[in-house]
Amino acid sequence: MEKKTNGLDKLFNIFKSEKNSKWILYIGFIGIAAILLSTFFSSNDNSEPAIHQTYQPSGKQVYTELLEERVAQIVSEITGSEATVMITLQSSTENIFAEELRQSDDITANQHGDATRTQLEQRFIIVNSPQGGQTALLVTELAPLVRGVVVVAKGADNPEVNRRITNAVMTALDVTSRRVSVTSPIG
């Protein structure tokens, strides 16, 4: 019986030879060197130098900072002094896009009788964007949920002031008192 060899066996036999292995190794090193050199000498006129690139905070971070500033302003009005506020979010903004749902029923006859196969197809509704591209149609943008709030303010050691700050934060951010910690600075 004649033994059949497939492509993988032929490739394996090429690597078995010491002479072929060295050549393949040399070619591999040359290829890696060419890739590395191309990254050093490539010129991309569309990219700006690293000096001109600036840090841009995420939408979640911007939203958190805005909330912190607004709550700090409210607390400052209650206490009459500056306040520090830290807010942690449970998630980021959630976008809900418009969808269309199509249902198709396929009725086929078989030896046991008619059989119905239902197929559901769900697709986002696409619209043209002002920039000329296409995007899914945004229906709702849900704000992130607040996980916790820490407020540090002068006078917060007074139970009445502490209660007023806690109630203001609970109302402004729609959180329970369990998620709010109010304290006064040391000293």
N, C-alpha and C positions, 0 to 999 in steps of 0.2 A: 504494500500500500504506500503510495507516494504522499509525503507530508506536505500540506499546503502552508505557505507562509503568508501572513497578512502584512499590511503596511507597518504595523507597530513592531513586529518581529524584525523587519528589515531595518527600521530605525534603531532598534536596540543593537543589532549587529554592527551598525556603523559606529556606535559609541564603544563597542567592545575593543576595537582596534586602538592601540595606544597612539599611533600616528594620527588617526582621525580625531581622537579626543583632544590632543594638543591643538590641532588646527581650530577645532570648534571653540575651545577655550580662548585662543587668541582672538578669534572673530568676536566672541562675546565681550572681551575686554575692550576691543576697539569700538564696538557699538556703544558700550556704556560711556567710554571717554567722549565719543561724538555727541551723545545726549548731554553730558555735563558741559561740554564746551559750547554747545548751542545755546544753553541757558545763559552763559556769560556774555556771549556775543550777539544775542538777539536784540534787535532794536524795535521797540514797539512805540511808535510816535503817539498813539492814542492814550497811553498811560501817563499820568503825571508823576513827577519825581516824588519820592516818599516824603520829602520835606513839606510839600504842599498838601498832603493828605491829612485830614483832621478826623478826630474821633467823633462819631455820631452815635449818641445813645439810642438804645432800642425804644420802641413805642411804650413798652411796659415800664421802662425806667423813667421816661418823661412823664408818664401818667402818675407814677408813684411820687415823683418829686412835686408835681402840681398838687396832688392831694396833701402831701406833707406841708407844703407852703400854706395852703388854704386852712388846714386844721390848726397850724401854728398861729395863724392870724386870728382865728376864732378864740383860741386859748389865750392869746395875748390880750385880747379885749376883755376876757373874763378876769384874768389875774392882774392886768395892768402892767405886766412886765413881759420880757421876751420868753418864748417857750421853744423847746426842741421837740420835734415829733419824728418818729420813725414808723413807717407803715410797711408791712409785708403783705404781698399779694399771694393768693392761692394759685392763680393761673394767669395766663396772659389774655388779651382780648380775643374773643371768639367771634368769628364771622359766620353768618348764616346766609347761604346763597339760595337763590330761587332755583327750583328743580321742576322737571316734568317727569311724570311717571307714566310709562306706556305699558299696557297689558295686552298680550296677544294670546289667544287660545288656539291650539292646534288639535283638531279632532281627527283621530285616525281610527280606522276599523281594523280590528285584529280578530283572532279566532275566538276570543272570550267576549267579544262585544266591542262597543266603541270605547276608546280611551281618550281622555282630554289631557293635554299637556299645556299648562299655563306658564307663560314666560313673561317676567317683569323686566322692564328696562328703565333704568333711572339715569337721567342726564341733567347736567346743569344748563340753565338758560344762559347763552352767551350773547353779549352785546358789544358793540364797537366802542372803544374807549376814545377819549378826546385826543390821546397821543397817537392814534392811528392803529393801535393793536386791538386785540379782542380780550375781554375779561368776563368772568362770570358775574351775573347780576346780583349785587349785594342787597339783601332784604333787611337784615338786622345786624348790628354790631353790639355784642354784649360786653359790657365793662367787666374787667376782672373782679373776682370776689376778694374781699379783704380778709386776710388770715388773722392779723393781729395789729395792734396799735400800742405804741409806748409814747407817753407824754411826760416830759420833764419840765416842770414849771415852778417858779417861786410861789410859795403860798399853798402848794398842793398838799402840804401836811395838815392844813386846816380841813376838817371833814366836810364842811359846807362847800368850800371851793373845790375839793376833790370830787364831790358829788356832782357839782355843776359842770365841771370839765368832762367827767365820765358821761353824763347825760348828753352833753353837746356832741361829743365824739360818736356816741351810739346813734344819735339822730342823724348826724351829717353823713356817716358812713354805713348806716344800716347794719350794725354789728351788735352782738350781745355784750353785756358787761364782762363776761368771761374773756372776751377778746381784747379788752382795754386795760392797760396798766398805767396808772397815773402816780407819779412820784415827784418829790421836790429834790432839787440838787443838793449835794452834800456841801455843807459850809455856809 
